[in-house]
Amino acid sequence: MNTLLEIIVCPICQGELYLHNKQELICKSEKLAYPIYDGIPILLDKVLRVITEEEIKI
């Protein structure tokens, strides 16, 4: 059975997303972070944030 991280991708580049601190999904190629609220990833441009190079290394 697939996990959610194996199924969902970044809505902008269709790249892999990485779980960060169980609070965000990170897209390293686009340098974006999508929040997770109550266990549900929110992949909308209204709530994403741009991340720094340091955060990408996580």
N, C-alpha and C positions, 0 to 999 in steps of 0.2 A: 504494500500500500504506500502511495506517495504521501510525503509530508507537504504541508502548505508551501514551504520554501522551495521545494522541488517543482512546484506547479506555477506559482506566480512569478512575474518578472517586472522589471521597471517599465512603467507605462510609456516612458519617453523613448528608451533605446532598446527595450526588450532584453536587457542584460540581467545578469544574476543579481539577486538581492541578498545581503548578509544581515543577520540578526545582530543587533548591538544592544547590550544591556537589557534585553527583553523589552525595550521601550521604543526601538526604532528599527526600520529596515533601511540599510545603506546601499546605494548604488554607487560603486566606486568609479565607474567610467563617467557618469554624469555629475559626480560630486554632489549627490542629493541624499537627504534623509527623509523618510516617511514615518510619521508617528504610528504607534500602536496604542489604541484606546480600548480598554477592557478586553484585551486579547484579539482585537480586530485591527488588521493593518488598514490604514487610510491612505490610499494611493491617489490622492487628489492634489492638483497643483495649488489649491488654496491653503493647504496645510504643510506642504513640504518646506524644507529649509535647505539652503546651500551649506555644504560643510567645507571645512578647511583641509588642507593637505595633511595636517597632523591627525585629524579625525579619520581620514581615509586609511591610515596605517594601522588602525585598530583591527 
